[in-house]
Amino acid sequence: MYQILQHKDGDLMLVIEQQMNDPEDPMFIYDGGDTALLFRNWDSSLRLNNLSEQARPSLQNADEILVIEKQDERVIRNYTAPIRLVRDVKSLMA
């Protein structure tokens, strides 16, 4: 489960459940559709399905997204991931 939130100043935040390992050169990969990929490291990526139509334009126009990993209500780690636009994100998930 995930949430994408937008601060009033336009900054984007992705809230996800805690992952087992630390991110290394994370990247948010997106093509403008309803699916995105959060690449955390070579051993860990998250497929984000059913992105809301309201979030899509903001994701296409942003340079980065703040990622918050939580366990229950506690923030475990946070980091910034650049947003990389691609032609077809699903082709990278094969």
Protein Blocks (a to p, Z undefined) as FASTA:
>chain_A
ZZddddfkopacddddddfbdcehiadddehiabdcddfbfmbccddehiafklmmmmmm
pmbdcddddehjbcfbdcdddddddfblmlmmZZ
